[in-house]
Amino acid sequence: MKVKAAVIKGVNQPWEIEEIDLGDPVAGEVQVKLAASGLCHSDEHLRTGASPLPSFPALGGHEGAGVVTKVGPGVTSVEEGDHVVLAFIPACGRCRSCAKGLQNICDEGAGLLTGKAISDKTNRVTLGGEPVIQMCLLGTFAPYVTVNEASVIKIEKDIPLEKAALLGCGVATGWGSATAIGGTKVGDAVVVIGVGGVGINSVQGAAHAGARFVIAIDPVEFKRDKAKEFGATHTFASLEEAAPVIGEITWGAMADVTIITVGEIHGDMIAPALAVTAKGGQVVVVGMGDARDTDVTMSLFELTLLQKRVQGAIFGGVGPRSQIPKLLELYRNNQLDLDGLVTKTYKLEDINEGYADMLAGKNLRGVIVYGDDDY
């Protein structure tokens, strides 16, 4: 079928609206009519080349929710008419990682930036007869997607799809980075560095877990103000400004958990984060960096003698099939704020404006909402 979509044709090129050809589902796949797609910084990494692609063009987008319109042979978990969230990490349930309870690092994730479908290793999207890479094998910057069953999570129909779309990346990643892989406990002190679409959910996740202090750090005043609404007890424009106060309020113990959720992480951010982290505490690295950046600065003396940890995290350390339903229950019971996360909505044609607003610090999360004229 012919579908309009936002694609990039090279590094540092703008998003362009093109008409793509979207293939029908084969065995193990479904087609979904999307209601909305989040504008995540990870797609900006595609555009800048920080996340390298084997070829162009590429169809962006990896946060989406919608309604199943077609089902391929062998699909058993969903049927036509079901409401679903798309998870940017597939969860096949069969590989070694999934069998160990690590669905968030499912082995099928190895192909996320190849554009090759899980089912048969061919492309579902073409443009002018040429293959198109779908971001995370999803490509939610188009009103329809054809994806593997492993990337689809069925949800109840009472959840607004425009809000549910955020669960496919930003909410689950931020919340889990504080509550699951971060292990925040009642009475802890938690520092969140970077309060965007992911970091704001680390803030509300830490508050929900019972942290005594939630210290949010961001240079943008708007985001600091929003962090207070989502549970931050203290906010600062920089880590340098925050450090002495963290020491004061914790009686010198410092933060039990420090979470780095900046839009683009660099190696020189690790040492300052470790410096505000308590003995036996951990720094959780969530923000994406340039794939070519391999230099990290930290004190190995401090790492060893104070028994600190630096922990990477993807999807918050929890599999999408368990985390997304759990988060929806929290939303239903007013314990998770999804509504307040969406600062502004856009049409697909306004995607470059949406990313400009994100880079300018104007949004917690911008969302593309699809309407009748998109289908």
HELIX and SHEET records of a PDB file:
HELIX    1   1 HIS A   41  THR A   48  1                                   8    
HELIX    2   2 ARG A   96  ALA A   99  1                                   4    
HELIX    3   3 GLN A  103  ILE A  105  5                                   3    
HELIX    4   4 ASP A  107  GLY A  111  5                                   5    
HELIX    5   5 MET A  135  LEU A  137  5                                   3    
HELIX    6   6 GLU A  149  SER A  151  5                                   3    
HELIX    7   7 LEU A  161  ALA A  164  1                                   4    
HELIX    8   8 ALA A  165  GLY A  168  5                                   4    
HELIX    9   9 GLY A  170  THR A  179  1                                  10    
HELIX   10  10 GLY A  199  HIS A  208  1                                  10    
HELIX   11  11 GLU A  221  GLU A  229  1                                   9    
HELIX   12  12 LEU A  239  ILE A  249  1                                  11    
HELIX   13  13 GLY A  267  MET A  269  5                                   3    
HELIX   14  14 ILE A  270  ALA A  275  1                                   6    
HELIX   15  15 LEU A  300  LEU A  305  1                                   6    
HELIX   16  16 PHE A  315  GLY A  317  5                                   3    
HELIX   17  17 PRO A  320  ARG A  332  1                                  13    
HELIX   18  18 ASP A  339  LEU A  341  5                                   3    
HELIX   19  19 LEU A  348  ASP A  350  5                                   3    
HELIX   20  20 ILE A  351  LEU A  359  1                                   9    
HELIX   21  21 ASP A  372  ASP A  374  5                                   3    
SHEET    1   A 6 GLU A 130  PRO A 131  0                                        
SHEET    2   A 6 VAL A 125  LEU A 127 -1                                        
SHEET    3   A 6 GLU A  16  LEU A  22 -1                                        
SHEET    4   A 6 LYS A   2  ILE A   8 -1                                        
SHEET    5   A 6 ALA A  58  LEU A  59 -1                                        
SHEET    6   A 6 ILE A 133  GLN A 134  1                                        
SHEET    1   B 5 TYR A 144  ASN A 148  0                                        
SHEET    2   B 5 GLU A  29  LEU A  39 -1                                        
SHEET    3   B 5 GLY A  64  VAL A  71 -1                                        
SHEET    4   B 5 HIS A  83  LEU A  86 -1                                        
SHEET    5   B 5 VAL A 152  ILE A 155 -1                                        
SHEET    1   C 4 TYR A 144  ASN A 148  0                                        
SHEET    2   C 4 GLU A  29  LEU A  39 -1                                        
SHEET    3   C 4 ARG A 365  VAL A 369 -1                                        
SHEET    4   C 4 VAL A 342  TYR A 346  1                                        
SHEET    1   D 6 HIS A 234  PHE A 236  0                                        
SHEET    2   D 6 PHE A 213  ILE A 217  1                                        
SHEET    3   D 6 ALA A 189  ILE A 193  1                                        
SHEET    4   D 6 ALA A 255  ILE A 260  1                                        
SHEET    5   D 6 THR A 277  VAL A 285  1                                        
SHEET    6   D 6 ARG A 309  GLY A 312  1                                        
END                                                                             
